[in-house]
Amino acid sequence: MLSLLMKFAQSRWYWGIVVCAGLALEGVALFYQYILGEPPCVLCIQARFWTLTGLLFGLLGLWTERPLARGIAHVGLVSALVLLINRSRISVLVERGEYEGQCGMDAGFPSWFALDDWLPQIFEVQTMCGYTPNFILGLTMGEGLFYGATLLLLIAVCALLLTFASGLLRVR
């Protein structure tokens, strides 16, 4: 069973699922913005960025079969998910009134990487932080993203460890 999981963690199927999950998360965000009329705050935009980053690492893992590149894709995916969890956690704290920081209207992208100027339809901050809309199962969107990203992180860390263990077993 362990060898089957190791193979899956290195397969194109795994990376295809990562890409599909990233597209689904971005799609849900855009559905809420454009269909349900929920404007994104700075935390939403930053969550979109980290989701896109994870999606790009997923595409790298899907595109290549080189072990080093897939290792980079695994580490990049795990890092993007950690940062996505951070943004969603702060979002939950803001909506509960437990966050001491400020949420402004600046997306925080550097001038040399101004996604909010280049793709305002996706990355422009349109409202102040305060609440996230209702999502599913009685959760807000912030809570759903936090729990979902945590589950994805658990899976990605397991896949990374399985890939690392697989490489160690091959060396022996």
C-alpha positions in Angstrom: 0.0 0.0 0.0 2.8 2.4 0.8 4.5 1.8 -2.5 1.2 2.5 -4.3 0.9 5.8 -2.4 4.5 6.7 -3.2 3.9 6.1 -6.9 0.7 8.2 -6.8 2.5 11.1 -5.1 4.9 11.2 -8.0 2.4 10.7 -10.8 0.8 13.0 -13.2 -2.6 12.1 -11.6 -1.5 13.7 -8.4 -0.3 16.8 -10.1 -3.5 16.9 -12.2 -5.6 16.9 -9.1 -3.4 19.7 -7.6 -4.1 21.8 -10.8 -7.8 21.0 -10.7 -8.0 22.0 -7.0 -6.3 25.3 -7.7 -8.6 26.0 -10.7 -11.6 25.1 -8.5 -10.5 27.5 -5.7 -9.9 30.3 -8.2 -13.2 29.6 -9.9 -15.1 29.7 -6.6 -13.6 33.1 -5.8 -14.5 34.5 -9.2 -18.0 33.0 -9.0 -18.5 34.8 -5.6 -17.2 38.0 -7.1 -18.9 38.2 -10.5 -22.0 36.0 -10.1 -22.9 36.6 -6.4 -21.6 40.2 -6.3 -19.2 39.8 -3.3 -16.3 42.2 -3.8 -12.9 40.9 -2.7 -10.9 42.4 0.1 -7.1 42.6 0.4 -7.0 39.2 2.2 -9.1 37.6 -0.5 -6.7 39.0 -3.2 -3.7 37.7 -1.3 -5.4 34.3 -0.9 -6.0 34.3 -4.7 -2.3 35.0 -5.3 -1.2 32.1 -3.1 -3.7 29.9 -4.7 -2.4 30.9 -8.1 1.2 30.2 -6.9 0.2 26.7 -5.8 -1.5 26.2 -9.1 1.7 27.2 -11.0 3.7 24.8 -8.9 1.1 22.1 -9.7 1.6 22.9 -13.4 5.4 22.5 -13.0 4.8 19.1 -11.3 2.4 18.1 -14.1 4.7 19.3 -16.9 8.0 17.7 -15.8 9.1 14.3 -14.8 12.5 15.3 -13.5 12.9 14.5 -9.8 14.5 17.8 -8.9 11.8 19.8 -10.6 9.1 17.8 -9.0 10.8 18.2 -5.6 10.8 22.0 -6.2 7.1 21.7 -7.1 6.3 19.8 -3.9 8.1 22.3 -1.7 6.6 25.3 -3.6 3.1 23.8 -3.2 3.6 23.2 0.5 4.9 26.8 0.9 2.0 28.3 -1.0 -0.5 26.4 1.0 1.1 27.5 4.3 0.8 31.1 3.2 -2.8 30.6 1.9 -3.6 29.2 5.4 -2.1 32.3 7.0 -4.2 34.6 4.9 -7.4 32.6 5.5 -6.7 32.4 9.2 -6.3 36.2 9.4 -9.6 36.5 7.4 -11.4 34.4 10.0 -9.8 36.5 12.8 -11.0 39.7 11.1 -14.5 38.6 10.7 -14.6 37.5 14.4 -13.2 40.9 15.5 -10.1 39.3 16.9 -7.5 40.8 14.6 -5.5 43.8 15.7 -3.9 44.7 12.4 -5.2 46.8 9.5 -6.6 45.7 6.3 -6.4 48.4 3.7 -7.1 48.7 0.0 -3.6 48.1 -1.2 -3.0 44.5 -2.4 0.7 44.7 -1.4 2.2 43.7 -4.7 5.5 45.4 -5.5 5.6 47.8 -8.4 7.6 45.4 -10.5 4.9 42.7 -10.1 1.7 44.8 -10.0 -0.8 42.0 -10.6 -3.6 44.4 -9.4 -2.7 46.8 -12.2 -2.1 44.1 -14.9 -5.2 41.9 -14.0 -7.6 44.1 -12.1 -10.5 41.7 -12.9 -8.8 39.1 -10.7 -6.4 40.9 -8.3 -8.0 44.4 -7.6 -9.0 45.0 -4.0 -12.6 46.3 -4.0 -13.6 46.4 -0.4 -12.3 46.7 3.1 -11.9 43.5 5.2 -14.6 42.8 7.7 -16.5 39.7 6.9 -16.6 36.9 4.3 -19.8 35.6 2.8 -21.5 32.4 3.8 -20.1 29.4 2.1 -21.2 25.8 2.8 -22.1 23.7 5.8 -22.7 26.9 7.9 -19.1 28.0 7.3 -18.0 31.4 6.1 -15.8 31.6 3.0 -12.8 32.4 5.3 -13.5 29.4 7.5 -14.1 27.1 4.5 -10.8 28.3 2.9 -8.9 27.8 6.1 -10.2 24.2 6.7 -9.9 23.3 3.0 -6.4 24.7 2.7 -5.4 22.9 5.9 -6.6 19.6 4.4 -4.8 20.3 1.1 -1.6 21.1 3.1 -1.8 17.8 5.0 -2.1 15.9 1.7 0.7 17.9 0.1 3.0 17.3 3.1 2.2 13.6 3.0 3.0 13.5 -0.8 6.2 15.4 -0.2 7.3 13.0 2.5 6.3 10.0 0.4 8.3 11.4 -2.5 11.3 12.0 -0.3 11.0 8.5 1.2 10.7 7.0 -2.3 14.0 8.7 -3.3 15.7 7.4 -0.2 14.5 3.9 -0.9 15.8 4.0 -4.5 19.3 5.2 -3.4 19.9 2.2 -1.2 
